Each structure stands twice: as C-alpha cells, then as structure tokens.
C-alpha cells in the first residue's frame, strides 16, 4: 500500500463502514454469497460410488432441492443463506428458464470441468455496499447440447469448444443483463436489473428477479418453514418463524409467481407428491402450465415476472428493494439517489486505494481483480457427521460412504462465509488458495482477511490431528503449507495500513499452526529424515508419475518441493515467533525451535540420509526430486520444473535489531551455530561496523542462487514474456524420459494443458504460468535483495548482457506478469486472446484465469478463478 493511502482510505464512506463493522454494525451480513453452481458438488453427493457429477447433474438442478446450499445468477444472500436473491431469464426459445449457469462436468469436457457462459464480475466494495456484474444471454436458443456433444467428442489435443464458438453471439444477437446491488443500510438492499438489446432488431425478454428460502425443512421433516406471501400493497412479505418480517417490492407492474423450493419427486423419481415444486416457475413460463405455480399467492420461492420488449439497441431496467418490513414505506422515492451515492462511494474508495497508480489501465485491472475476489465470497454449509449419517426425514446414505471420501473428517462442520477460488468450477474453499486470497483481500479488508486465516485453524475446520482441510473433493489431501506465510504477510499489510500491530491475531494463528507443523513432521516425513513427501503439493501433475500413489518395486521419492515448502514453513513460523517475542519473551524459545527445524531440513536437503548426496545437482545447478531404488541407490529425477525452483522461497534475514531485542534467542542461535558446525556452514552471515550482525537463512548460498536464476531467467527455459513457466522449455526439445524395469514415462514441455491423462482433469502443470508461485518467487527475491544489496547482480534475461540486482529482477518478473492483463501496443490483453472472439467478453471487462499459456500468455483453466490470480492487484499496487 502506498504511503499516505492509509488515512485517505479511512476517510472514505466505505472506509467508515469497515470501521463500523469492528464496533458491531453487520455490514457484511448480506453479500454475493450465492454460488453459480451447487449441483455436482461433493456436498450434494449421496451416491454409493462418490460420483458427484453423476449423482446431481445440471439437468436435475431446476427440479431438485439442494441439501447444503443454493445457486443462481447474480446471487445475493445473507451469511447463513436463509434468503436468496437472483435473476432468471427466458428468451422465448430456450427449453428451460435460465436460472443458473451451465457448464460441463469433469468427464464431459475434453479438458475437465468448465463453465460455458459469458459473464463478468465488474465491481464490488468490501462491505458489499455496492456490487455489479454483467451476464450475456443469447437471443437464440442456448446451445446446451452442442456444448456437451462437441466437447465430449474432442480429444485432449484439441481446444475446448466454448459458448462463443457456437455462433450464438453472431450479429450481436444477445442481451447484456447488468445486475447491481446497493445497500441503503446493512440489511436494506436495492437491486437494479438493467437490460440492453445489443442487436439491431427488436427483441423480447422475460426477466424474473427471484427471491427464495433455502430448503431447511425437507431434511428434518419439520412443519415450520419460511413463507413468502403477497400482501395487499403489491409487495411480497417474507416470514420466518421467530425472525423479523422482511419485504420485497418491485417498482413497476409485475406478475408475482410463487412455488415451493421442494424437489419435483414425480418428475425425477416417480414418487407421488403434490406441488407446486422448485421448477414451477420454469414450467409456468416455458410450458405455460398454470397449475405449476401457487394459486394462493404464497410459497417459499417467488419471481417478479416482467415482460420486456426492446427495440434494436433498446434498454430497460427493473428496480427492486429487499428490506425489513416497516423500512422505507416509499421504497423507490430515493432509489436512484442511493444507488448513485453507492456508485460514487465505490469510486471514492478505489481512488483512495489506488493513489499513486498513474496508469488508468492498471487501475482498471486492479479494481476488477479485487471485484472478482469479493464476488467469490460464498456462504459454505457442510456438516460431515450429518452428511455421513443422513437426515431424519430422508433415506439413509449408503454404507459405502463410511469408507469413502471425507469419512475420516467427521469433526468438520462448516457454516461460514469463505473466500472461494471461484463461484462455479470451485464453489468450495481450498486451503492454499485461500492463503493467497487473503493476501489480496488485505488490500481492501484486512480484518476479513485475518478472520479467514483464523477460520481455517478453528476446531470445526482443522482436524484434531492438526491437518488443515485441503478442499472439498478430498479434505485429507495435502496442500503446500503457506498459511504461515500468508498470516505474516497480512499482519504486515494491516500494520502498515492501520499503524497498529495486531499481535493477538498472530498469536492465535501461531498456536494452531504449531499443531499443523507437528502433523507435517509426524505424517509427511515418513523416514524421520527431515525430507518431506506429499502427492498434491500444488504441483500434482509436474512429476513423471503420480506422487500420491505408491511407487513400484519398493522405490520411494524424496521431494525437493515438499521439503522446501517445509523449510519455508519453518522460517515463516520462526519470523512470526520473533515478531511476538518483541513484546513477549516466551516466544524466543519457539523462535529457536523453528530456527533449529529449518537448519535440520536444510541439512537433510544437502545430504540425503547421510549418503553424501543431496537434492542439489552440481552438474545442472538445479534441485531435483530423487528416487531411492530398492537396492538403496539414489537417482535424481532430472526434470527441470518448478519443483527445483521452490527452494528459493525459503528465505529469511535476521538483522541486528533481532539480536539486540532478543538476547535469549541470540544466545541460543550462537550456541547452535558453534556446536553444529555442519549446519552452521549453511547460514550466510556477516558483520559490518555500524550495521551489525546479519544472517541469511536460506536453502541457497549466493552461488547456488545464481545457478538457479540462470535457469529461471533463461527465455529458452523458464522465463516467458509473461512470467516464470512451471516447466523448462528445454523439454520441448529434450523431453524427460524415465525408463526403469518396464516403467516408461515421458514428460515433454507443453505450454498449455498437458496432453497426458495420467492424473485426470487437466494435468495442467506441464508448462503454464501460475500466479501464486510467481508471486512467491518475487517475494523471495526481494528478501534476498535485502541481504545481498544492490551489488549482487545476475544477467536478466540470460544472454541479454544486462545485469540486474535482485530487486530489479523482481520488478522485471512483476512487469511480465502484468503484461498478461494490460493492453499492449496493439490494444490486446494477452490473457484474453481466446475470449475476445465471438462476443464472449462483455465490453472492456476482464477475466482472471486459473493459469496461463507458457508462451502466449493466453488464459487457461477456470476462466473466472480470480482467487489467487487476484495477486495481480498486489503487484499493480506496487506500481509494477
């Protein structure tokens, strides 16, 4: 954050709302917490075989009540998802109402699961006082079957078949539907739906803003349920037992259509039951079935049906207000004034936040990246014991679940608003994704970022054995341990913003991370040698074989990345302990513990199992995983990948300030260095008169760092125009081959998704650029620069004849990453090269992909995974 931003940000209206949250005003109670997809999730899977996509497919979503969540287009709901707002559309040609986003299940797409829609999260404030998104809806029939059949028929070697490729946006025959939310008060919500006919011809659209209650009654068999009821004033009252009544108003004449948010069991399962059902409004609009909706003017789901006739390039708008009963008796008298004020306040907030960012295009990217991140906060409900045991009013789940997915996470009971990677492909949290999200969220709402980091360590998330839940598909999988790094980063950003060091936050996180670190030591260092393993370490598909599976012939693997992640973790926990020890000397002992842990890990990497051979390869100047053969021989897996660069991330600098403030820690550090000389030689240190003593804690001395950077900064290897690739491009010419006793494996460089189906899904680590590991590399280089200073230089790019110090190298990598999104000299954004065709991109709005093509920078993977890709906002905030 730029100097001087702190005070101006607090002085904005949005800044004041953030301060009011701290004293009890629940500005975050309502937000964009509703997913674009609930079908096909693990939560809704009650199958025998764990086939989540098959058990609850898209075709069931309009007719079947969800157990654990809800979904909708442009959704807005309260933090417990009791009441949900969204918008439904019908162009008169589709076979179904457009109520939720369509996409392909994992087995249906030639590159795995994928949303097949055109939509953009355009703007958002951290209290959700203002939110804006745009959805592009074809005027011809939505090509559901074409998207499914063409993608299913294509091979992994062919590109995905996207919505724009079907031609439905040709001749601009589409509607742009913009949905804006603004808060008059924390629980008084204004909703504006604006429709634009982009074509030259007149067009007709049915617009149905919807309100519904999440189904909580079908599972417990209770008679008490929320009710929506039309009153005599043309409004809808929302009643919930024991809660205050709320009111929904629509400004112009609309037809209120009611149904129940209940499963249509006659349609789906042949079980007799009386309606109306969840799909009643769909059947009324699309099929003209008047008996499909309530005849009594009440239900648990309601839509305000508005017919919109638009001339060519015509516009229309629909205004709604959702508020406590008795508030704003003339709901639309000041509607436009309030909405305009919230828009202006959002502008005011971002002007203050972006002070010192002169580039207008960079400001646009920065703001939209944060908007996507804020729109991806989701209400997440999942009680594993109930999911395993079943509900009183429902059939018991199959017994096979007891030995299946997540069965050993019976403590987990989540009911929280959580930052998600995205709202369609990943409408669930992931532990290491969330750590990066928090570093970006801290730009706008450090209090929420801190709460999120604490949340994942709470007893209803963290396993009693100390493991953090990885992600919904398999909570027991292993993510890289970056939580401590993120906590420290967020703490520092918050301190710089507020001028107050929140050591209580650090202390809470540290106590739980001590348990997690111990879990890693006990579970992932199988030989007790300070060498760590893990299958899904963020690099699941970068090895020649699946590291989650046992290796043949008694072989085992020592992982450069797994061990380096743990070295980084130890240093992060040491730095947190040092920060706390500045005001509480008790933490000096813990700082010493992690100093010793780090040196033990560094020693193990230097000498694997006392063999005299480490994970570092002098011939190549690179770190490699090593295979331990059945006869005890050790062989490096000489695949040049991100696995060998991750050791750079483990770096901390101890300076004179630490030694002066913490005499106990200093004394024990010196003792350790004196009496463990084989480990002391791993620590670079110097003493300078007037400056004092400094120690570099790293897995690398200066010459090894330069060797690694010669690979990383070589454009024929890792360095792309758009950042660091995950695999060296040299493997395009020389694919890595492993041939051992009949096991023949090959890894070529692939700048996009890998062609190998070995790992399922995308197999997507074979060359693309990933924002989080690039960000960690930049972060580490700045720390190294803090130790070595400006005289320590490397050639960048290799072969250019241009020397840079490490801070300048970090700047160069930041510039290259920024090029993904910023308009180039020809006006194009490389990341959006594929999405600009055929009308898939709405206006000048952006998409923030999961990862990027290693050569062209084209966005790949999940197209809306702002998540960790929002780190671009942090880089742009530095002016890089």
Secondary structure as GFF3:
##gff-version 3
##sequence-region A 1 880
A	DSSP	alpha_helix	5	10	.	.	.	ID=ss1
A	DSSP	alpha_helix	13	22	.	.	.	ID=ss2
A	DSSP	beta_strand	30	31	.	.	.	ID=ss3
A	DSSP	three_ten_helix	42	44	.	.	.	ID=ss4
A	DSSP	alpha_helix	52	55	.	.	.	ID=ss5
A	DSSP	alpha_helix	58	61	.	.	.	ID=ss6
A	DSSP	beta_strand	73	78	.	.	.	ID=ss7
A	DSSP	beta_strand	83	90	.	.	.	ID=ss8
A	DSSP	beta_strand	103	104	.	.	.	ID=ss9
A	DSSP	beta_strand	114	115	.	.	.	ID=ss10
A	DSSP	beta_strand	118	124	.	.	.	ID=ss11
A	DSSP	beta_strand	130	138	.	.	.	ID=ss12
A	DSSP	alpha_helix	144	153	.	.	.	ID=ss13
A	DSSP	three_ten_helix	163	166	.	.	.	ID=ss14
A	DSSP	three_ten_helix	170	172	.	.	.	ID=ss15
A	DSSP	beta_strand	174	185	.	.	.	ID=ss16
A	DSSP	beta_strand	188	197	.	.	.	ID=ss17
A	DSSP	beta_strand	203	213	.	.	.	ID=ss18
A	DSSP	alpha_helix	217	220	.	.	.	ID=ss19
A	DSSP	beta_strand	227	230	.	.	.	ID=ss20
A	DSSP	beta_strand	236	239	.	.	.	ID=ss21
A	DSSP	beta_strand	246	250	.	.	.	ID=ss22
A	DSSP	beta_strand	255	259	.	.	.	ID=ss23
A	DSSP	alpha_helix	265	269	.	.	.	ID=ss24
A	DSSP	alpha_helix	280	287	.	.	.	ID=ss25
A	DSSP	three_ten_helix	290	292	.	.	.	ID=ss26
A	DSSP	beta_strand	298	299	.	.	.	ID=ss27
A	DSSP	beta_strand	301	310	.	.	.	ID=ss28
A	DSSP	beta_strand	315	324	.	.	.	ID=ss29
A	DSSP	alpha_helix	335	353	.	.	.	ID=ss30
A	DSSP	alpha_helix	360	375	.	.	.	ID=ss31
A	DSSP	beta_strand	377	383	.	.	.	ID=ss32
A	DSSP	alpha_helix	384	389	.	.	.	ID=ss33
A	DSSP	three_ten_helix	399	403	.	.	.	ID=ss34
A	DSSP	beta_strand	413	419	.	.	.	ID=ss35
A	DSSP	alpha_helix	431	441	.	.	.	ID=ss36
A	DSSP	alpha_helix	446	455	.	.	.	ID=ss37
A	DSSP	alpha_helix	483	498	.	.	.	ID=ss38
A	DSSP	alpha_helix	503	524	.	.	.	ID=ss39
A	DSSP	three_ten_helix	552	554	.	.	.	ID=ss40
A	DSSP	beta_strand	556	558	.	.	.	ID=ss41
A	DSSP	alpha_helix	560	581	.	.	.	ID=ss42
A	DSSP	alpha_helix	587	606	.	.	.	ID=ss43
A	DSSP	three_ten_helix	608	610	.	.	.	ID=ss44
A	DSSP	beta_strand	616	617	.	.	.	ID=ss45
A	DSSP	beta_strand	622	623	.	.	.	ID=ss46
A	DSSP	beta_strand	626	628	.	.	.	ID=ss47
A	DSSP	beta_strand	634	636	.	.	.	ID=ss48
A	DSSP	three_ten_helix	642	644	.	.	.	ID=ss49
A	DSSP	three_ten_helix	646	649	.	.	.	ID=ss50
A	DSSP	beta_strand	651	654	.	.	.	ID=ss51
A	DSSP	alpha_helix	656	661	.	.	.	ID=ss52
A	DSSP	alpha_helix	663	675	.	.	.	ID=ss53
A	DSSP	alpha_helix	677	680	.	.	.	ID=ss54
A	DSSP	beta_strand	684	688	.	.	.	ID=ss55
A	DSSP	beta_strand	692	698	.	.	.	ID=ss56
A	DSSP	alpha_helix	702	712	.	.	.	ID=ss57
A	DSSP	beta_strand	719	720	.	.	.	ID=ss58
A	DSSP	beta_strand	723	724	.	.	.	ID=ss59
A	DSSP	three_ten_helix	729	732	.	.	.	ID=ss60
A	DSSP	beta_strand	736	740	.	.	.	ID=ss61
A	DSSP	beta_strand	743	747	.	.	.	ID=ss62
A	DSSP	alpha_helix	771	788	.	.	.	ID=ss63
A	DSSP	beta_strand	793	795	.	.	.	ID=ss64
A	DSSP	beta_strand	803	805	.	.	.	ID=ss65
A	DSSP	alpha_helix	806	818	.	.	.	ID=ss66
A	DSSP	three_ten_helix	830	832	.	.	.	ID=ss67
A	DSSP	three_ten_helix	837	839	.	.	.	ID=ss68
A	DSSP	beta_strand	851	852	.	.	.	ID=ss69
A	DSSP	beta_strand	859	860	.	.	.	ID=ss70
A	DSSP	alpha_helix	866	869	.	.	.	ID=ss71
A	DSSP	alpha_helix	871	877	.	.	.	ID=ss72
###
